[in-house]
Amino acid sequence: MKIFNLLRIAWRAISRNKMRTVLTMLGIIIGVGAVISMIAIGQGSKQSIQSQITAMGSNMIMIRPISNVQGGVRMDNSSVQSLTETDITALQKQPEFILDVSPSVSSKGQAINGSYNWSTSVQGVYPEFLSIRSWSVRDGVNLSKQDVVTAAKVCVIGQTVIDNLFPNGEDPLGREIRFKRIPFKIIGILSKKGENTFGQDQDDVILTPVTTVQKRITATTSYQNVFASAIDENSSEQAVDEVTRVLRTSHHLQKDEEDDFTVRSQAELISTFSSTSQILTILLAAISGISLLVGGIGIMNIMYVSVTERTKEIGLRMALGARGSDILMQFLIEAILISITGGLIGVAFGIGAAKLVTILINWPTVVTQSSVILSFLVCFITGVFFGYYPALKASKLDPIEALRYE
């Protein structure tokens, strides 16, 4: 038999029992839809995390002191004084893979403008901090090196601070706000960043020269953090090695001594979050794939019923000259048609479900071409695998016995 005739016969056979066919397809539809939507949710989360981390500065490297234990009590990182001006100087002198360096010291407290106040944090940094963080000044100017040298009482503020200290829409540029009774003149307004990967509002910040915070607020000479940037994304690993080597030398650490600091790059964060997201995506897809297995068993069951119901028809076809291979192909094509048709509907269902998730709960989703192709491939394999044995049984029927079957 020609393949066209087999397709026509198979389609006519499954069309005769529409309700039974639809119910058989249901497992495939749900399985494919669930797999596509789960992969879309996982991929959307992965891309969202990557973009948020990249927005913080794709080449950024974070250096923090390691918390130690004193008297059985673990000290907070902010109280460990292992990062100093000597380290910054050392990093600035050997910039093979390092582009910019900025120390950081922060303090929480109340910012006040007239009768308005807001609980926020002041972060002391170098002017290079904004380029490291891929940040820009929307209005006004950035901090300058002279501001750092003179410990100037100037600041650059985020949009959240503006919304709470200047709720009536006043222009904050040139105005003075107070933080812990110290007046700061606003010289710049930061562009909006929004929340980061950890749910922190990046716009709720006041940036001021690091020396100003050290001398006027915290009364310290050490740094809580140091931020640096690699010359490009591909050099992040080399930059981390360089920072580690320079700081170990600066801290006079011996070969057998552990680091008293940690160095992390954005590439490491992206890799960590991406691998976690990938594992969750695979887990969700595997759970959803159980529906495909159930759907495949449904196809096998219905094909057995179909072979039994059409035993006389099979005998008649064989008596008229149909070969066993023709009967095998006929029933195999029926199973594949049911599976592929269910897969098509399932793809539409999965894409629709993913879009609905994005609309209703604002969760990022990305339907990938590979997930759709994989779903079709799985549907085809399911049709062949679960349809082959009933089709083989039909092809091996004895024509005489089949014609006698009641």
N, C-alpha and C positions, 0 to 999 in steps of 0.2 A: 504493500500500500504506500502511496505517496504520503509525505509528511503533512501536506495540506489537507488531505482527506482525513488523516488521523486527528488532526487538530479540530476539524469540523465535527467529526463524530464525538470527540471528547467534550467539546463545548456543548453540543446538543444533549449529551448524557448528563452533564452537571446542571444544565439549565432546566431539566425536567423536574428536579427536586430543589427548587430555589431556596426554600426555608432550611432544608437540611444542609445545603451547601453553605449558606450564610452562617449557620450555627457552627459548622465545621471550620469555617474561616475565622471565627471569632477568636480562637486561641492565638492564631497567627497574627491577627490584627492587633490584639492587645499586647502580644509579645514584642512585635516590631515597634509599635508605638511607644511602649515603655522603654525599650532599649534606646531608641533615637532621642526621646525626651530626656532620659537620664544622662546620656552622653552629652547632650546639648547643655544641660545644667552644669555638668562637671567641667566641660570645656569653657563655658561662660565664666565660671568661678575662677578657673585657672588664668584666663586672659585678664579678668578684672584684677586679680591679685598681682599679676605681672605688670600691668599698666600702672597700678597704684604705687608699687615699689619703684618702678622706673621713674615715675613722676617725682619721687623723693630725691632723685639723682641717680641716674643709671650707672655712673662711675664712682659713686660715693663709697668711702671706706670709713667704718666707725671704729674708733679705738676707745676702750673703756678700761679703767682699773679693775682688777679682780678683787672681789670682796674677800676679806680674810676673817679668821676666827681669833678673837681675843677673849680669854677667860671663859671659853665655852660658848661665847655669843658671836654669831656671825655678824660682821659689820656691814653696813650698807655701802654700796659702791661709791656714793657721794662722799662718804667719810674717809675713803682710802686716798691717800695723797701720793700716788705713784706717777702722775703725769704733771710735768712742770714746764716752765719756759725753756729749760735746757733741751727737753724733748722736741719742742716746736722748732727751736733753732737747728737742731740736728736734722730734723726732717726737711727743713727748708734748704739746708746746705747740700743735700744729696738727692736732688730730684730727678733720678733716672726714669722712673715710671710714675712719679707723683707730680701732679699739676699744681694743686692748691692745698693749703693746710689752714685750718681754723680751730682754735681751742673753743671750749664752751663751758660756761659756768651759769647755772640758773638758780632762781629763787622764786618761791611762790609767795603771793601776798595780795593785798587789795590795791588796785589802781583806782585813782579818784580824779574826777573832773567835776568841780563844783559840788552839786548835790547828788551826782551820780557816782556809783562805785561798782567795781567788778573784780571778782576773784580770778586772778590770772597768774601768769608767770613771766618774769623778766629773764631773758636769756642773753648773756654776754658773749659776743662773738667777734671775729675779725670781719672786715669787709668782704673777704673771699667766701664767707659762709653762703651767701646767696648763689654764687656761681656753682659751688659744690652741690647745693640742694636743687639746682636747676630752677631757681626762684628769681623773680624780678620785682623791681619797684614800680608800681603802677603810676603813682604820682610822687613828686618830690625827688629826693636824692637818697642814695645809699650812704651808709656809714663810711667814713674815710679813715685812712691810716693815721692822720693827724688827730682824729677823734680818739683813737686808741691810745696814742702817745700821751695826750693831755687828759685822758679819762673824762672826756666831755660828757655833760649831762644832756645827751641827745638820744633820740630813739626812732625806730621805724616800727610801725604797728600793723597788726593784721586786721582783717575786716570784722571779725567777731568782737574785738576790743572796741572798734569804732562804733559798731551797732549798739553796744551797751554803755559806752561813755558819751557818745554823741547821738542819742536816739532821735533828735529833732532834725537831723540832716545837716548839721553845721559842717563846714569844712575844717577838718582837724589839723591841716597843715599849718605850722607856725604856732599852734596852740600848746599850752603846757598842761601836763597831767602830773600827778604825784604818785609815787610808789614808795611805801614805807617812809613817808614824809620827805622824800627827795624829789625835787621837781625835774621833769624831763621835757625837753622841747621836742615836739614831733617834727621831724624833717622829711619823713617819707612814709608812704602807704604801700604795703605789700599787695601783690596780686593775689587773688583768691586761690587757695589750694584745696579746701575741703577736708574731709576726713581721710586719714591714712588707712593702711591695711588693718591696723589694730583698733580702729574706731576712734582715734584721737583727733580732735579738731585742730588742724594745723594752723588755722587762722587765729586761734586764741593765743597770741603771743606778742610780746614786746621785745624787739631786738635792740640792744644797746652795746656800746663798746665793752669788751670783756674786762678791761682794766677798771671801768666804772663800777661794774658789779663786784669785782674783787675788792676794790678799795672802799666803796661806799655802802655796800650791802652785806656781802658775806665775810669780809675781812680775812680772805685767804690768798695764798699765792699759788696754789695748785689748781688743776683743772679737773672738772668732773668727767668731761669727754673731750675727744679730739676728733674732728671730722677732716677727711682728706678726700681728694679725687684723683683717680688714675688718669693717665693721659688719654685713654680711650677704653671702651668696654672690653676689648680683647686683651688689655694689659692689666685687668683687675687682679688676676692671680699673681702676676709678677710684682704688682704694687703692694699686695698684702705681704709677700715674702720680703720685699724691701723694707716696709714699715717694721715688720717683726725684727729684721736684722738690725736696723738702725736703733730701735728702742732697746733691744737687748744690750747693744754696745753702750747706749746712753745710761742704762741702769746698772752697768757693770755686772751683768749676770754671767756666771760661769756656764760651761757646757752642760753640766749635770743639774743646773738649777732651772726650775720651772719659770715660765713667764709670769710677771705680776701684772699683766694686762691681757686684754683680748682684742683681736683684730678680726672684724667681719666686713665682708663686701656685700654689695647689693646682689651680685651674682650668686653668692651663697644663699642669701635669703630667697631669691627667686627659685633657685634649684630646690631648696628645702620645701617651700610651699607648693611648687609645681609637682614634686614627687608625691607629696601627701594628697594633693588634689587628684593626681592621676590614679593613685591607689583607690581612693574613694569612688572615682568614676568607674573603674574596672569592677569594683565590688557591686555598685548599683546596677551596672550593665549585666553582670553575672546573675544577680537576683532576678532582674527583669527577664533574662534569657530563659528562666525556668518556664515562663509562659509559652515560649517557642517550643519547648520540649513537650509541654502539655498539648499544644496545638498540633504538633507532629503526631503524637499518639492518637489524637482525634482524627487526623487524616487517615492513618493506618486503619483505624476502627471502621471508618465510613467506607473505605475502599474494600475492606473485607465484606461489609454488608452489600456493597454494590456488586461485587463478584458473585456473591450468593444469589442476589436477586436476578442477575442477568446470566445465569448459568446456561439457560436454553439459548439465549442470544449468542453466547460464546460458541456453543456447540453448532449452531446454525452457520455462523461465520466460518468456522473451521470446515464444516461440511461443504461450503461453497468455495473453499480453496484458501482461506486465510491461514497463514502460517503461525506457529507459536510466537515467533518474534513480533509479528504484527499485533497479536493480542497483548503481548507484553508491553509494546510501545503505546498501544491505545490506553491501557489503564495507567501506565506510568505518566503519560502526558496529562491525563485527567488529574492525577495527584499533583503534578507540577503546576497545572493551571490554577487549581484551588489554592496552592501555596503562594504562587506569584501574585494572583489577584488579591489575596488577603494581605500580601506584603505591600502592594501598591496602596491599598486603603490604609494599612498600618503606618506607612510613611507619611501620608497626609495627616493621619491622626497624631502621630508623634510630633510633626512640625507644628501643627495647630496647638498641641498641648504645651510645647516649648514657648510659643508666642504668648499663650495665655498666662503662663507662669511669669513672663516678663511684664505683661500688662497688669496683672492682678497684684503681684507682690514685689514688683520692681527688682526681680532677681535676674542677673545677666545670663543669657543663654546664647549658645553658638551652635547652630546645626551645621555640622561638617559634611563635606561631600563623601569622605571616607566612611562615615557612619551609615549613610544612605546606601552606598555601594555594598558595604559589609552586610547590611540588613537584607538586600536583594540576594546576595550570595548565600546567606544562611537560609533564606526562604527556598532557594533552588535546591540546596543540599537537603533541606528538610523534606521537600517534595519527593526527591529521588530516594532518599534513605527510607522514609516511612511508606512510600508508595511502591517500592520495588518488590517487596515480598508478596503483598497481595496480587500485584501484577504478574509475578512469576507463577504464583499458584494458579491464576486464571489461564496462563499460557500453557500449563501442563495438564489441563483438563482433557479427559478423553472425550472426543466429539460424540461418540455413541452414548456414553454415560451422561454427558451434558444434555443431549436431546431428550433423554428419558427422565431428566430431573424434574421433580414436581415441587 
